[in-house]
Amino acid sequence: MYEHFFQCPYCWEEISMLMDPSISSQTYVEDCEVCCNPIEVTPQFQDNELIAFEAHDIEQ
């Protein structure tokens, strides 16, 4: 598993998420560990290294 730290797009706190680097491109929703709001996460891996990462709020 790969741990990545970033700022929550809602509360701006630094959080981390564990991602599976064996899947090269993925998009999923995970809640912020601080404010519990849903974040759409899109990581991209190449050779088990993170090459791109996006985290967006989900407008509800």
N, CA, C and O atoms as a GROMACS GRO file, in nm:
protein
  240
    1MET      N    1   0.084  -0.118   0.000
    1MET     CA    2   0.000   0.000   0.000
    1MET      C    3   0.089   0.125   0.000
    1MET      O    4   0.201   0.123   0.050
    2TYR      N    5   0.035   0.231  -0.058
    2TYR     CA    6   0.108   0.357  -0.070
    2TYR      C    7   0.032   0.464   0.008
    2TYR      O    8  -0.087   0.486  -0.017
    3GLU      N    9   0.097   0.532   0.102
    3GLU     CA   10   0.033   0.637   0.181
    3GLU      C   11   0.068   0.772   0.121
    3GLU      O   12   0.185   0.804   0.099
    4HIS      N   13  -0.036   0.853   0.096
    4HIS     CA   14  -0.016   0.986   0.038
    4HIS      C   15  -0.082   1.090   0.128
    4HIS      O   16  -0.196   1.073   0.170
    5PHE      N   17  -0.010   1.199   0.156
    5PHE     CA   18  -0.060   1.309   0.238
    5PHE      C   19  -0.101   1.425   0.148
    5PHE      O   20  -0.032   1.457   0.052
    6PHE      N   21  -0.215   1.488   0.181
    6PHE     CA   22  -0.265   1.601   0.104
    6PHE      C   23  -0.364   1.680   0.188
    6PHE      O   24  -0.402   1.637   0.297
    7GLN      N   25  -0.406   1.797   0.139
    7GLN     CA   26  -0.503   1.880   0.211
    7GLN      C   27  -0.645   1.845   0.169
    7GLN      O   28  -0.674   1.830   0.050
    8CYS      N   29  -0.732   1.833   0.268
    8CYS     CA   30  -0.874   1.810   0.242
    8CYS      C   31  -0.931   1.932   0.170
    8CYS      O   32  -0.905   2.045   0.213
    9PRO      N   33  -1.008   1.912   0.063
    9PRO     CA   34  -1.066   2.026  -0.008
    9PRO      C   35  -1.181   2.094   0.067
    9PRO      O   36  -1.233   2.196   0.022
   10TYR      N   37  -1.222   2.040   0.181
   10TYR     CA   38  -1.328   2.099   0.262
   10TYR      C   39  -1.271   2.174   0.382
   10TYR      O   40  -1.294   2.294   0.398
   11CYS      N   41  -1.196   2.104   0.467
   11CYS     CA   42  -1.150   2.162   0.594
   11CYS      C   43  -1.005   2.209   0.589
   11CYS      O   44  -0.958   2.274   0.683
   12TRP      N   45  -0.934   2.177   0.482
   12TRP     CA   46  -0.795   2.218   0.458
   12TRP      C   47  -0.694   2.156   0.555
   12TRP      O   48  -0.578   2.198   0.559
   13GLU      N   49  -0.736   2.058   0.632
   13GLU     CA   50  -0.643   1.987   0.720
   13GLU      C   51  -0.562   1.888   0.636
   13GLU      O   52  -0.610   1.836   0.535
   14GLU      N   53  -0.439   1.863   0.679
   14GLU     CA   54  -0.359   1.762   0.611
   14GLU      C   55  -0.407   1.624   0.655
   14GLU      O   56  -0.415   1.595   0.774
   15ILE      N   57  -0.438   1.540   0.558
   15ILE     CA   58  -0.483   1.404   0.584
   15ILE      C   59  -0.402   1.308   0.498
   15ILE      O   60  -0.324   1.352   0.412
   16SER      N   61  -0.418   1.181   0.520
   16SER     CA   62  -0.350   1.082   0.437
   16SER      C   63  -0.449   0.974   0.397
   16SER      O   64  -0.549   0.948   0.465
   17MET      N   65  -0.420   0.912   0.285
   17MET     CA   66  -0.500   0.799   0.238
   17MET      C   67  -0.406   0.690   0.190
   17MET      O   68  -0.299   0.717   0.137
   18LEU      N   69  -0.448   0.566   0.211
   18LEU     CA   70  -0.374   0.451   0.161
   18LEU      C   71  -0.430   0.412   0.025
   18LEU      O   72  -0.551   0.399   0.008
   19MET      N   73  -0.340   0.393  -0.071
   19MET     CA   74  -0.382   0.358  -0.207
   19MET      C   75  -0.305   0.235  -0.254
   19MET      O   76  -0.194   0.209  -0.208
   20ASP      N   77  -0.365   0.160  -0.344
   20ASP     CA   78  -0.306   0.039  -0.398
   20ASP      C   79  -0.228   0.074  -0.526
   20ASP      O   80  -0.291   0.102  -0.628
   21PRO      N   81  -0.095   0.072  -0.524
   21PRO     CA   82  -0.018   0.108  -0.644
   21PRO      C   83  -0.020   0.003  -0.754
   21PRO      O   84   0.030   0.028  -0.863
   22SER      N   85  -0.078  -0.115  -0.728
   22SER     CA   86  -0.085  -0.217  -0.833
   22SER      C   87  -0.193  -0.185  -0.935
   22SER      O   88  -0.198  -0.247  -1.041
   23ILE      N   89  -0.281  -0.088  -0.904
   23ILE     CA   90  -0.384  -0.043  -0.999
   23ILE      C   91  -0.337   0.091  -1.054
   23ILE      O   92  -0.331   0.190  -0.980
   24SER      N   93  -0.304   0.096  -1.183
   24SER     CA   94  -0.238   0.214  -1.239
   24SER      C   95  -0.324   0.339  -1.239
   24SER      O   96  -0.273   0.448  -1.214
   25SER      N   97  -0.452   0.326  -1.267
   25SER     CA   98  -0.541   0.443  -1.271
   25SER      C   99  -0.672   0.407  -1.204
   25SER      O  100  -0.732   0.304  -1.235
   26GLN      N  101  -0.716   0.492  -1.111
   26GLN     CA  102  -0.838   0.463  -1.037
   26GLN      C  103  -0.904   0.592  -0.992
   26GLN      O  104  -0.838   0.695  -0.977
   27THR      N  105  -1.034   0.586  -0.970
   27THR     CA  106  -1.110   0.698  -0.914
   27THR      C  107  -1.208   0.639  -0.813
   27THR      O  108  -1.280   0.544  -0.843
   28TYR      N  109  -1.210   0.697  -0.694
   28TYR     CA  110  -1.302   0.648  -0.591
   28TYR      C  111  -1.332   0.761  -0.494
   28TYR      O  112  -1.270   0.867  -0.499
   29VAL      N  113  -1.428   0.737  -0.405
   29VAL     CA  114  -1.469   0.836  -0.306
   29VAL      C  115  -1.433   0.782  -0.168
   29VAL      O  116  -1.463   0.667  -0.134
   30GLU      N  117  -1.369   0.869  -0.088
   30GLU     CA  118  -1.334   0.833   0.049
   30GLU      C  119  -1.360   0.954   0.137
   30GLU      O  120  -1.336   1.068   0.095
   31ASP      N  121  -1.408   0.931   0.259
   31ASP     CA  122  -1.437   1.042   0.349
   31ASP      C  123  -1.310   1.095   0.415
   31ASP      O  124  -1.216   1.021   0.443
   32CYS      N  125  -1.309   1.228   0.438
   32CYS     CA  126  -1.200   1.292   0.511
   32CYS      C  127  -1.198   1.236   0.653
   32CYS      O  128  -1.303   1.221   0.715
   33GLU      N  129  -1.079   1.206   0.704
   33GLU     CA  130  -1.068   1.151   0.840
   33GLU      C  131  -1.088   1.257   0.947
   33GLU      O  132  -1.102   1.223   1.065
   34VAL      N  133  -1.091   1.387   0.909
   34VAL     CA  134  -1.111   1.495   1.005
   34VAL      C  135  -1.255   1.544   1.003
   34VAL      O  136  -1.322   1.545   1.107
   35CYS      N  137  -1.305   1.586   0.886
   35CYS     CA  138  -1.439   1.647   0.878
   35CYS      C  139  -1.547   1.553   0.823
   35CYS      O  140  -1.664   1.589   0.823
   36CYS      N  141  -1.509   1.434   0.777
   36CYS     CA  142  -1.600   1.329   0.730
   36CYS      C  143  -1.673   1.362   0.599
   36CYS      O  144  -1.768   1.292   0.564
   37ASN      N  145  -1.632   1.465   0.528
   37ASN     CA  146  -1.693   1.496   0.398
   37ASN      C  147  -1.634   1.405   0.290
   37ASN      O  148  -1.518   1.365   0.300
   38PRO      N  149  -1.714   1.373   0.186
   38PRO     CA  150  -1.666   1.282   0.080
   38PRO      C  151  -1.572   1.353  -0.017
   38PRO      O  152  -1.600   1.464  -0.064
   39ILE      N  153  -1.460   1.288  -0.048
   39ILE     CA  154  -1.360   1.341  -0.139
   39ILE      C  155  -1.345   1.243  -0.255
   39ILE      O  156  -1.327   1.123  -0.234
   40GLU      N  157  -1.352   1.295  -0.378
   40GLU     CA  158  -1.325   1.213  -0.495
   40GLU      C  159  -1.175   1.213  -0.519
   40GLU      O  160  -1.115   1.319  -0.541
   41VAL      N  161  -1.114   1.096  -0.514
   41VAL     CA  162  -0.970   1.081  -0.523
   41VAL      C  163  -0.936   1.011  -0.654
   41VAL      O  164  -0.996   0.909  -0.689
   42THR      N  165  -0.837   1.066  -0.728
   42THR     CA  166  -0.793   1.007  -0.854
   42THR      C  167  -0.640   0.998  -0.855
   42THR      O  168  -0.573   1.092  -0.898
   43PRO      N  169  -0.586   0.886  -0.809
   43PRO     CA  170  -0.441   0.866  -0.817
   43PRO      C  171  -0.404   0.790  -0.945
   43PRO      O  172  -0.483   0.712  -0.997
   44GLN      N  173  -0.283   0.815  -0.994
   44GLN     CA  174  -0.228   0.740  -1.108
   44GLN      C  175  -0.088   0.693  -1.070
   44GLN      O  176  -0.006   0.771  -1.021
   45PHE      N  177  -0.063   0.566  -1.093
   45PHE     CA  178   0.066   0.505  -1.061
   45PHE      C  179   0.133   0.453  -1.186
   45PHE      O  180   0.068   0.410  -1.281
   46GLN      N  181   0.267   0.459  -1.184
   46GLN     CA  182   0.347   0.398  -1.289
   46GLN      C  183   0.466   0.333  -1.221
   46GLN      O  184   0.539   0.400  -1.147
   47ASP      N  185   0.487   0.206  -1.244
   47ASP     CA  186   0.595   0.130  -1.179
   47ASP      C  187   0.590   0.145  -1.027
   47ASP      O  188   0.693   0.164  -0.962
   48ASN      N  189   0.470   0.136  -0.972
   48ASN     CA  190   0.445   0.146  -0.827
   48ASN      C  191   0.482   0.281  -0.766
   48ASN      O  192   0.496   0.292  -0.645
   49GLU      N  193   0.498   0.385  -0.849
   49GLU     CA  194   0.525   0.521  -0.802
   49GLU      C  195   0.406   0.610  -0.838
   49GLU      O  196   0.351   0.600  -0.948
   50LEU      N  197   0.368   0.697  -0.747
   50LEU     CA  198   0.259   0.790  -0.771
   50LEU      C  199   0.307   0.898  -0.868
   50LEU      O  200   0.403   0.970  -0.838
   51ILE      N  201   0.240   0.910  -0.984
   51ILE     CA  202   0.281   1.009  -1.084
   51ILE      C  203   0.181   1.123  -1.096
   51ILE      O  204   0.214   1.229  -1.150
   52ALA      N  205   0.058   1.103  -1.048
   52ALA     CA  206  -0.044   1.209  -1.052
   52ALA      C  207  -0.145   1.182  -0.941
   52ALA      O  208  -0.173   1.067  -0.908
   53PHE      N  209  -0.198   1.291  -0.885
   53PHE     CA  210  -0.296   1.278  -0.778
   53PHE      C  211  -0.388   1.398  -0.779
   53PHE      O  212  -0.343   1.512  -0.785
   54GLU      N  213  -0.518   1.373  -0.774
   54GLU     CA  214  -0.618   1.479  -0.762
   54GLU      C  215  -0.717   1.442  -0.653
   54GLU      O  216  -0.755   1.326  -0.637
   55ALA      N  217  -0.758   1.544  -0.577
   55ALA     CA  218  -0.860   1.527  -0.473
   55ALA      C  219  -0.956   1.641  -0.485
   55ALA      O  220  -0.917   1.757  -0.474
   56HIS      N  221  -1.085   1.610  -0.508
   56HIS     CA  222  -1.186   1.713  -0.528
   56HIS      C  223  -1.303   1.694  -0.432
   56HIS      O  224  -1.336   1.582  -0.394
   57ASP      N  225  -1.364   1.806  -0.395
   57ASP     CA  226  -1.487   1.796  -0.316
   57ASP      C  227  -1.599   1.747  -0.408
   57ASP      O  228  -1.594   1.764  -0.530
   58ILE      N  229  -1.698   1.688  -0.347
   58ILE     CA  230  -1.816   1.642  -0.420
   58ILE      C  231  -1.930   1.733  -0.384
   58ILE      O  232  -1.978   1.731  -0.271
   59GLU      N  233  -1.972   1.813  -0.480
   59GLU     CA  234  -2.080   1.908  -0.451
   59GLU      C  235  -2.210   1.834  -0.430
   59GLU      O  236  -2.253   1.756  -0.514
   60GLN      N  237  -2.271   1.860  -0.316
   60GLN     CA  238  -2.394   1.789  -0.280
   60GLN      C  239  -2.508   1.886  -0.268
   60GLN      O  240  -2.621   1.846  -0.238
   0.00000   0.00000   0.00000
